[in-house]
Amino acid sequence: MPIATVFVRSDMEPLDDKSLARLVPAWAAHSGQPAAHMTVNIVDNIVQAGAGFALMAWLDLPDLWPGEAVDALQTGLALALADVFEADIGEVQVITRLVASGHVVEDGAIVRWST
């Protein structure tokens, strides 16, 4: 269930279909995690005030994942975004939120993590 919501600043070039198709495989490669359940949502053309980043991502992960996997997924996402968008890594921010069991609904049912 790694789900990334990526906000792309208005001065960044939007991704074409070919580049967009590279994003999840790049994230998987950089993080060393399987791509099977990764999702990336892109929100284009945002306007920021104050200190900002070219690419800002919210990464939602189940809270049962070990710390090493969380570290790999968040840094892997940052590297993948920098690669695919051809942005400086200093222009990428990832904020990770851990989601508790029972705080997700899929197919109309509450999802509980099994440990």
C-alpha positions, 0 to 999 in steps of 0.5 A: 500500500505505498501511496504517494501523492506528488504535488508538482510546482507550476514551473515544472514540465509535466510528465509525458506518458512515457516518463509517467510509466517510468515513475513506479518502476524507478521508485521500486528500483531506488527503494529495493521494494516491489512495485506491485502495490505502489501507487503514485498520484500526480497533482500538477500545476500547484502554486506555492507561496513562501519557501517551496519545493519543485516536487512535494510528496506525501507518502502513506504507508502502513504502520506495520512496516519496519523502519528500514523499509520506510526509510528505503521507500521514502528516500527511493521515492525522492530519488525516483522523482528527481530522476523522472522529473529531471529535478535537483534532489534538493528540490524534492521533499517527501513527508511520510505518514504512517497509517494505522490498521483499520484506518483504510477502506477498500472495496467498502470494507475496513482494512486491518493489517495482519502481522 
